Structures are given as C-alpha cells and as structure tokens.
Amino acid sequence: MKTYVGNGSWNWRDTFIFFLRTIWIIFFTVGVIIENPGAHTALLIVWFAGVYVVPSLFYRPGYKQIPLYLAAEGLLSGSLFLFLLLQSDLNGLASFLYVPVITIAFVCQQKPFLWIGPIICAAMFITGTLPGYEILTKRAGSALVDTYILYILGFAFGRYSVLNQKSKQLIKQIHHKNETLQQYASKIEELTIIEERNRVSREIHDKVGHIFTAVITSLDALPYQIRRNEGEAERTIKEMSELARKGLDDVRKTIHNMSPASHSDCLSKLCLTIVGDFNDYPGLRVDFVIKGTEIDVAERIKYTLVRCLQESLTAAIRYGKASLISVKLSFVDSVALQIIDDGQYSVEHELLPAYVTLKERLSSIGGEFRVQPHSEGGTQVICSVQAGAEALVKSNEFQTMQAEVSSGV
C-alpha cells in the first residue's frame, strides 16, 4: 500500500489542515444541532465525531495511509452530507463539503490519487444533491463551482507542501553527497601523496641505477684504455665525472618534483638525449629511428616510455653485454618503443626488478610491456601504449567514484 510522500513525516502544513478540520467539525456540529434539535441529536453527535476521528486515524503524525483516509473521508463525510440534505435543503449546507474537499485535494498529490481525489469529491457532491434534484438548480451549480475552486486551492497547497518536502530532502542529499565527496577527496589526496612518494623513489632508483651502470661500465674499461691510450682514458674519466654530476642534478630535480619528463620537450627529443648519452659509452653503439608522425602524448606516458628506454639500455649493457643496440620509436596505431640488442638473452631477464616495475607502470596506463628473444639473436624489448590510454583510465576511475557516491547516497 502506497503512503504519502514523506513517509509519515508531519509539518506545519499538516497541522494547519488538522486545525482547519477541527474548527469545521465544531462549527457544523454546534450549528446543525442548534438549528435542528430533535430525535437525531445523539446520532448526529456520534456521526460528527466519527467524521472527525476516523479519518484522523489514517492521517496523523507518524502514520499516513492515503487510501484508507480517502475511503473514510469519502464515506463518512459524503454520507453525513446526504443525511443532512435529506433533513433540510442545500441552502447553508453546501459549504459542509468545503473542508473535506480541501483536505482530500491536499493529500492527493501522487498517482493514482491525482484523479481519484476529484472523482471522490464529485461523487460526494452529486450523491448528496441528486436525491432532492438540487443538482439541476442554479444554487447547486454555484455550489459545485465553489467546491472545485476550493479543491484547486487545496491541491495547490498540497503541491507546495510536497515540493517543500522534496527540496528539503534534496538539500539533505546534497549535504550528504558533499560530505562523501570530501571524504573521497581526502582519500585521493592521501593516495596522491603515496603515489608521488613512490614515483619519486622509483625515479631516484632508476637514475641512480642508470648512473652507476654507466660509471661501472666505464671503470671496467678504464684499465684497458690507460694501457692503450692515456689520452682516451683521461677523456673517459672526464665523461664519467660529467655523467656523475648530471646524475646528481637529475636526483635533485626528482626530489623537487622536476623529472625530465615534466619538461615541454617532445618524446623523441628526450629519447634522442638518452641515446646520445649511451652512445658515449666505450665500445657501444646505439642507433635511433623514428617511424610515423610524432604526436603529443600525456606526461605520464612520456615519462613511462623514457624510463622504459633507460632501463632497457641499462639492462642490455649490464646483463646482455651488448655492443650494438637498435631503438625504434613508432607512432603508428600506438606509441611504441622497440629496443633490440645483440647481447645475450636469458629468460631471467624477464624477471629483472626493473622490468617488473616497468610492466606495472605500463599496465596502469593501459599499455603493454614484453621481453623476448630476437629472431636474429639478442634481446627484444617492446613498450607500447595507446596515446589516449591514460586519459581513458582516469575517466573510468572518476565514473566509478560517482557511481559509488550515488549508490552510497
């Protein structure tokens, strides 16, 4: 059984209707008994009491059952109206239905009561006036017009009450949503801080590993260079010193949230810079090729691919003992890096911590990371990601959050 909008809540508008019915019952009870004293006095008192009490049982603070209220109001008020007209005439009694009509219109604010209310009011009026054929008279027509004018006023008052109640509920829901969003914002802020700390720690790890690999490689070759050519050895020492200084600057930039990928340089320029640094290593040649027309990519994708190149070149030197490395940056269908070296491939390369980290990074932005043997020998590393993948991931995360907020509310 459907209940009134508000589910039993009571407000000042319901109180106004209650006092209006109280004054109406008192006025008509006293007026009818005084004007028509006789054998029906006790019956009228009981009848008026029933008209007042019974409908109130189904429409009171904390309990509102509209179907039962309409049935009680229609039967009791309508039958009493008919009884009074049979004892008298329409003059002075047509106003008896005014308050019941107002209260019925007030509570009939939702389907199917929107059309049931007018039907009940019409039935009450016609049933009361038809036996005396008063409905065909001018007085009955005027009373009918007045009745429906009051019905419209009661309906408008009820509509105002419903809209006011809904607006309060909406405001409460908005406050609740704001509180929930603030909680989400706090959680996101905490997660952002944690993610930034992890990012900085990974950057420092990547840079320090890259620098130490270059320094160690150069130091290993230094004794041979000293015996062969002291001038070349001196040049290598200077390069190692410059590399160490550059690495220290990179670490400082990372601490201050100034990673190289945050600059406005395009991806190909950043990759070319890294390839140039590795080409300075003794006994190593790194070729770099760009395929397709370069497009602008998100900073996070740019940073991840730069780290992919650094780690792949470092692993090729440290573990594969490569002397020739081919790097291809492709912008066809997706943004992809392909690094092929002529070193020694091992299945254990796929389990390197640096490669595991790269796989996680690429997976977080919808990319793919693969390490596999090359058909002509050596190792092949492929890092690929769709240009708009990161934006798509963020959009999906935001939609998920809204659904959780809406379902939570």
N, C-alpha and C positions, 0 to 999 in steps of 0.2 A: 504493500500500500504506500503510495507516494505521500510525502509530507511537504509542508510549506517550505519555501526557500528560507534557509536559516536554521532548519532542523531543530525547531523548538526554541530558538532564541527569542527574547522578548525585548522590545524597545519602547520608547515613549509614544510612538505612533499606535502600537497595540494598546497601550494604556489609555490613550485618548479614545479609541474605539470602545474599549471596555466601559469607560465612564459615560460615553455617549449612550450606550445600550442601557446602562443603569438609570440614567435620567429619563430615558424614553419609557422604560418599564414603569418607573414610579409615576410619571406623568399620566400615562394611559390607564394604569390600574386605578389610580385615585379618580381620574376623570370619568371613566366608564362606570365605576361603582356609584359615584355620586349622582350622575345623570340617569342611571338606570338601576335604582335599588329594587330588589325583588328576590325571587327564589333562586336566581342563578349567581348570587353574590359569592357564595363559597366556591362554586365551580370556577367562576372567573378568577378568583384569587389563586386557586391551585393552578389554573391554566396559565395565568400570567407568570406565576413562579416557575412553572415548567419551561415556558418560553425563555425565561431569563437564565435558569440554572442549567438545563440540559445542554444547549449549545456550548455553554461555557466549559462544560466538562471536556469537550473535544478541542477547545481553543483557549488555552491558558498558558501561563509561563511554564516552560519546560516540556510542553506537550501540545502539538498541533497536528491534528488529523483532519485534513480538509474534507475528504469525502463524508466522514461521519458528521462533521459540523454542518455541511451543506444539507445533509439529509435531515438533521434535527431542526435546523433553522427553517428549512422549507416546509416540513410537515407541521411543526408546531405553530410557527407564525402564520403560515398560509391557512391552516385550519381555524385558528383563532380569528383571523381576518374574515373568513367565510361565516363563522358563527356570529360575529358582531354585526355583519351586514344583514344577516337573516333576522336579527333582532331590531335593526334600525335601517338606515339608508346610507348612501355614500357620503352624504354631506357631513364633514367633520371627521370621517373615519378613513378617508383616502390617505391621509398623512400617516396612518398607522404603519404602512409598509415602507415609509421613507428610510427609517433607521435600519431595518433588516436588509433593504436593498443596498444601502451604503456599505454595511458590513460584508455582505456577500460579494459585492464588487471589490472590496478591499482585499479579500483573501483569494479571489480567483485571478491569480497572476501567472499561472503556468498551465501548459496543456495537460489534460483536455478541459480544464476548468475555465479557460478563456471563453469557450462557447457554452459550457454548461451553466455558468452563472447567469447570463441573460435569459436562458430558457427557464430556469427556476423562477426568476423574478417575474417573467411574463406569465408563467403558469400560476403563480400565487395571485397575481392581479386578476387574470381572467377567471380563475376558479372562484374568486370572491365576488366578482361583479356580475358574472353571467347568470346566476340564478334569478337575480332581480332585473335582468335585462338592462342593467345600468350601463353596460359596456357600450351600448349603442347611443347613449346620450352625450351631449356636449360636455357635461361635467366629468363623465368617465374618460372622455378623450383628453381633456385638460389634465386630469389626474395622471393619466398614462404618460403624457409628455413630461410632467414634473418628475414622475418616478424615474424615467430613464435619464433625465438630466442629472438627478441625484446619483444614479448608477454610474454615469460618466465621471462625476466628481469623486465618488468613492474609488473607482478604478484608477483614476489619476493619482489619488492619494496613496493607494496601494502600490502603484508602479513606482512612485517616488520612494516609498519605503524599501521596495526590493532593490532599486538601483543604489540607494544609500548603503544598504547592507552589502551589496556586491562590491561597491567601491571600498568599503572598509576591509572586506576580505582580500581584495586585490592589493590594497596598501600593505596589509599584513604579509601577504605572499611576497610582495616586492621587498619588504624589510628582511624576510627570511632568506630570499634569494641573495640579497646584498650581503648578509652575514655569511652565507655559504660561499659566495664568490670571494669574500675577504679571506675566508679560510683557505680556499684554493690558491688565492694569490700568495698567501703566506707560505703554503707548501711549495708552490712553484718557485718562490724566491729562495727557499732553502735548497730545493733541488738544483736551481741555477747556480747557487754558490758552490754546492758539492761538485756539479759538473764542471764549473770553471776551475775548481781546485784540481780535479782530475785531469782536465785539459792542460793546465799549466805544468803539472807533474809529468804528464806524458811528453810535453814539448821539451822540458828540460832533459828528460831521459833520452829522447830522440836526438837532441842536439849534442848532448854530452857523448852519447854513443857514436854519433857521426864524427865528432871531433877526435875522440880517442882512436877510432878506427883509422882515420887519416894519419894521425900522428904516429900510431904504432906501425902502420904500413911504411911510412916514410923512414921511421927509425930502423926498421928491419933492412931497408935497402941502403941506409946511410953508410954502413961499413964498406960495402962494395963500391959505392960512389967515391968514398975517400981514397980507396986504393986505386981506383981507376982515374978519377978526375977530381982534384980537390976543389976546383972552381965550381964544378957542378954540385958537389956536396955542400959547399957554402951557400949556393943558391937554394938548395933544398932546405937547409936549416932556416934560411930567411922565410921561405914559404911556410914552413911549419910554424914559425913564430907568428906570421901574419894570420895563419889559419886559427891558431890558438886565440889570438886577440879577437878575431872575427867571431869565433865561437863564444867567447866571453861576452861580447856585445850582444850576441843573439840571446844568451841566457838572461842577461839583464833586461832586454826587451820583453822576453817572455814573462819575467816576474812583474813587469809593469804593464802586462797585457798588451804587448806590442809585437805580436808574432808577425813574421814576414808576410803571411797570407792575408794579414789585415790591411796591407797597403793596396793602393789602387792599381798596382801592376797586374797585367793580364796573366793568365795561367801559363801561356807559352814562354813569356819572359822570365817568370820565376823558374820554370823547368830549365830554360837555357842557362840561367845563372848557376843552378846546381850542376848541370852537365859540365859547364866550364870549370867549376871548382874541382870536379873529379878528373877532368882531363889534365889537371896539373900534377896528378899522381904519376910518379915514375913507372914506366912500363905498362901504362893503362891508356886505352883509347876508348872514348865514349862518343858514338855517333847519335845525332838527334835529328828526327824527321817529323814534320807536321803534315797531317793528312786532313783535307777538308778545310772549310772556312771556320775560323775560330769564332766562338760565341761567348757571350758573357755568362759566367756561371756564379752561383751563390758562393759566399765567402767560405762556408763550411765545406762545400765540395772542393773548392780550390785548395783549402788547407789540407784536406784529407789526401788529395792526389799528390800534392807536394811532398807530404810525409811518405806516401807510397813510393815515390821516386827515390827519396833519400834512403829509406830502409832497404829497398831492392838493390840499389847500387852498393850500399854498405855490405849487405849480405853476399852479393856477388864477389866482392873483394875478400871479405873476411872468411867466408865458408867455401865459396866456389873457386877461389884463386883464379878469377877471370882476368884476362888481359884485353879482351875486346867485348864491348857492350853496345848493343843497339837499342835506342829508345825511340819509340814512335808514339806521338800524341795525336789521337784521332778525334775528329769532331763530326763523324758520320754516324747518324742514328743516335749515338750516345757519345758522352765524353769518356774516352778510354786511353789508358796508358799501357803500352806493351814494352816490357823490358826483357831482352834476350841476351844472354851472355854465353861465352864459350868455355865456361868453367865446368866444375864437376857437380853433377846433380845428385842429390840424395833425398830419399823420402823424408828424412829427418828435417829437411829444410822447411817442410810444410808445418812443422811443429815449433818452429822458432817463435819465441815470445813476441818479437816484433811483428811477425806475420799474423799471429793470432790477434794481436791488438788491431792491426790494420783490417782484418776481416770483420771484427766487431764494429769498427768505425764505419766501414763501407755499408755494412748491413743496417746500421742505424739510420742511414740516409737513403736506403733502398738501392744500394749498389752491390757489386759482386767483386770478389777477390779470389783469384786462382793462382796456384803454383803448380807447375807441371814440367816434365822433361820436354825439351825441344826436339823436333824431328831430326835436326842436324847436329844434335849434341848440345850439352849445356842445359841451362835452366830458363824457363819462360815464366814471367810473372805478368798477369793481366789484372788491371784495376779499371773497372768500368762503372759508370753511374749515369742515369738519365739526368739531363740538365735541370729539369724541374722536380726532381725526386724529393729534394729536401723540403721544398715548399709544400708538396703533397703530403709528406709525413706530418709537418706541423699543422696543416689544415685538418687532417684526420684526428690528431690529438686534441685539437680545440673542439671539434664536433663531439667527440666522446665526452669531454668535460661538460658541455652544455646539456647533453642528454642526462648525465649523472645529476647535474644540478636540478633539471626539470623533474626527473623521477624522484629526487630527494625531496623536492617541494611538493 
